Amino acid sequence: MLTCRSFHAVAHFTPQELVGGWTLWADNATQQDQASDAQALVIIRGLWIDTSEHVGESVAGGLLRSFAREWNDFYEHIGKVAGRYVVFVIENDDVHVFNDPSGLRTVYYTEDGDIVASHLKLLARTAGKKLSGSSTRTEKDLDSTLCAGVWQLLPNFALKANSGSVKRFYPMEKNRYTEWDLEDKLSRVQTLMNRVLGNVADRFGDKIAVSVTGGVDSRFILAMSRPYWHNMAGYTYGLEKARTATFRDQMMALDQDLVTQLIDLTPLKSHQFLDIANLPKTSPKIHQTVRSNTWQNHLQGLLPAYREVFAEPGWVHLRGNGLEVVKRFWRAPSVSATVALQLLGLPESQERIKRAEQLGYSCDHFDFLMTDLLYWEVRLGKWHAEIMNEQDVVYETVLPVSTREIYEILLSFSPAERAEAFALRELINRNAPLLNFIGTNDRRNLYEQFRDSKAERNAPVPLFEPRFDAPESAEDNEEVEVLHDRTLYIPADYFVRNALASVLFTQIEANGALQFTINQPYECAKNRGKFSWEVLVDDEPLLECDGAATSLPVRVTVRNLRVGAEVRVGLRAHADMRGIKSWQNASWTTISAVEQVPTVVAEDMQPIATCDCPDARVPQGKSLAGSVRLMKDSARSLLKRAKSRTK
């Protein structure tokens, strides 16, 4: 804790007097390094790994030398220091505070400019402030906290403690790696990751924990750390067996199956499965410590199990969460403070809009997308950082990708490549290629997926009924084929307002959920409003998205389906573009990766549809009522032709 107030003592902390009446109160267990000259003092506390070229120099000394040249050199250098730490730069009477590139070392400060602390409850207790409000909302609410007049420092921002004010210092220019070729990008990431992981291995020896899941992020960390597998202890939490048929339990069971396959290919020192249905109880002492460390609760019930597995002190945990920043989780059709609040799920207010604008979330920064920075700084730097505080009772944590240089390189790939995790999969292929062979969110390995895909391509045209609905004013009744092998479009001659092309593309054989991917490659901001795709269950639209919103694949989940339900994907025209072949081509849509997940569906549960595209929304007051189904005869004709092809 850093303060300019007078305190007789702070429990468990030792004071260090600084210039300008400031005092640093700190524990003796956390590593600290400092360096000074006639102009400034630099202090760093926490866990750090310097990936810069300052070989043989203490990190504080290197940062001081960079600061002596100019602020931009200091910003560049601190961005190359991985780990979980806080840095203080004391220049004359001014105190500047920075945290690590992912914001994992939390920093809280008062707007009065008199206290900076590592934990919110520590600051509240010291300053006599009360916590109030919703922790669920606060974890997304920009840099606000549960204490009035107290704020959280986000990554990529610098705090001037004297005034309680912050400013953005990154990004400072356009992405420097956009023009680099693929080999140079991947080689540089490989070099930096080797430096981080080599340092971790040298420092922690055989006390390296790694969480193993069935996702891409986890296997990326595994692949990059392959030289140290013999020193690594893996763990996975989940369900030994699905207790129920709920969607959550089925997904946990799937993850467990994938992990079993991955572990067979990864000879770690050990691997432990933690069954969340059979966890030890938390001791009152640990419970109290965790409650003091954090204001949120993220699977705290797992902490006793972690402490049993990693009982000895001195462990470090490797996590892959930082990779979420570069996978383009959040997308938006436009950029504004209002859009930023919508992505965070926050109600609009003048105060919030003003704060979002002050933090820079009303625009892109050079060629860095606002949506990426928002996810990086608020989702990772706020919500995830508090998870680190929660887990401090078990081990220290390192995100190996957590340098601004690595983030910037991975953000320089195209939006489509990022959404597909292309760079991550390519680096997996270079380090541990067999890890790419196991399916991702799919029990089938790559060969089995290829085999099944080939079988689908060679199969006859599906015997499901294609359908085309248009207003009563439509003049033509000629036969029009709108579907071939899970592909549909709006025919040019029928592209009139409210026309709907749809397809029933699978049979619901058991109660549960249906997952599938909509591939609609057209994207053009100026042509929005011409058509949309819809997801319909028993002719009721549950989800819709403008057809020009995104060219990226959209993963859809429809829950609470019952046997026999009809799930359709439809294309609805919103403008009269009759006869224009380019609009028929623009509407071309395919459906892929269809998977049914059996689950329990209670009697009072109604079907709901969700997806990973932020532009999608629930239709308001829409249904198929009023549309006249045309071409019943042509649909029957299509079925006859399809049947004839199977003979």
Buried (B, 14 or more C-beta within 10 A) or exposed (E): BBBBEEEEEBEEBEBBEBEEEBBBBBEEEBEBBBBEEEEBBBBBBBBBBBBBEBEEBBBBBBBBBBBBEEBEBBBBBBBBBBBBBBBBBBBEEBBBBBBBBBBBBBBBBBEEBBBBBBBBBBBBBBBEBEBEBEBEBBBBBBBBBBBEEBBBBBBBBBBBBBEBBBEBBBBBEEBEBBEBEEEEBBEBBBEBBBBBBBBBBEBBEEBBBBBBBBBBBBBBBBBBBBEBBEBBBBBBBBBBEBEEBBBEBBBBBBBBBBBBBBBEBBEBEEBBBBBBEEBEEBEEEBBEBBEEBBBBBBEBEBBBBBBEBBEEEEBBBBBBBBBBBBBBBBBBBEBBBBBBBBBBEBEEEEEBBEBBBBBBBBEBBEEBBBBBBBBBBBBBBBBBBBBBBBBBBBBBBBBBBBBBBBBBBBBBBEBEBBBBBBBBBBBBBEBBEBBBEBBBBBBEBEEEBEEEEEEEEEEEBBEBBBBBBBBEEBEEEEEBBBBBEBBBBBBBBBBBBBBBBBBBBBEBEEBBBBBBBBBBBBBEEEBBEBBBBBBBBBBBBBBBBBBBBBBBBBBBBBBBBBEEBBBBBBBBBBEEBBEEEEBBEBBBBBBBBBBBBBBEBEEEBEBBBBBBBBBBEEBEEBEBEEBEEBBEEBBEEBBEEBEEEEE
